[in-house]
Amino acid sequence: MTHTGAIFWFTGLSGSGKTTLATAIANLLQAQNYKVYLLDGDVLRTGLCSDLQFSDYDRTENIRRAGEVAKLFMNEGYLVLCTFISPFISDRDIIRANCPLDKFHEIYVSTPIEECERRDPKGLYAKARQGIIANFTGIDSPYESAVKPDFEIDTTRLSIDEASIKFINHFELIVADRDSPNLRKDYV
């Protein structure tokens, strides 16, 4: 299948479901023979960005590097699903501005902090509340919610499968090649 590359930037609090949702979407797209790359914030933090901490400057640099990597894959025709807390609107706006028109799509995973804390898959919120972790986004470091995202989803309202299908249907005109079968027929 031929298609052009694009960046789908998933932003939201830790535990909101960014990676789980993006993984499910990647699987659906790959099953339709799309070239997909999942770029996960936790993975980048262990390699390319392992020299960075969690100051505002370091968070901005982390996102800048992630944006550059995402653009490399996008330029090779991949649909790049990026999962980063990316707490600052200005950082997300810079990535959008550095992408060709209509190639960057901000996906706001707007799961409420109460649910993220309840899930707390890594025990990070509990540690932040106890003062063991400093500068934790949503607790003692700000998270700036997306103002006009291209797509918004609250993972407490839909299952991951339902949210994935909703995403695919929303973006089908962006990712589908004009000669390709309509994704909606396969997933509704």
Sequence and secondary structure as in RCSB ss.txt:
>XXXX:A:sequence
MTHTGAIFWFTGLSGSGKTTLATAIANLLQAQNYKVYLLDGDVLRTGLCSDLQFSDYDRTENIRRAGEVAKLFMN
EGYLVLCTFISPFISDRDIIRANCPLDKFHEIYVSTPIEECERRDPKGLYAKARQGIIANFTGIDSPYESAVKPD
FEIDTTRLSIDEASIKFINHFELIVADRDSPNLRKDYV
>XXXX:A:secstr
     EEEEEE  TTSSHHHHHHHHHHHHHHTT  EEEEEHHHHHHTTTTT  SSHHHHHHHHHHHHHHHHHHHH
TT EEEEE     HHHHHHHHHTS TT EEEEEE   HHHHHHH TTSHHHHHHTTSS S BTTTB     SS S
EEE TTTS HHHHHHHHHHHHHHHHS TTS  HHHHH 
